[in-house]
Amino acid sequence: MSILVYILAALAEIAGCFAFWSWLRAGKSAMWLLPGIVSLVVFALLLTRVDSAFAGRAYAVYGGVYIAASLGWLWLIEGMRPDRWDLAGASLCIAGAMIILFAPR
């Protein structure tokens, strides 16, 4: 269940940040900020739902998921296909995140 929460949190954060990017960098209306702010609040709430005794570990695992989700966004929303280096880097990050998440403690 934690992996699903991480994925949803990543999508919410990326969407929220993309709204700010669109407003400041792409010249979109300031109205883009409203769904962006809501999306960032949803992100924060979701990340608190991860089953972890320590916030730092939850955030460390989230970092790997965020990187992979960002490349998915790059491809699906922005239309730029990730290259082999993007995929290799994301694979390393996900592997590290899974070690942190599933390590016996």
Disulfide bonds with the S-S distance in Angstrom:
none
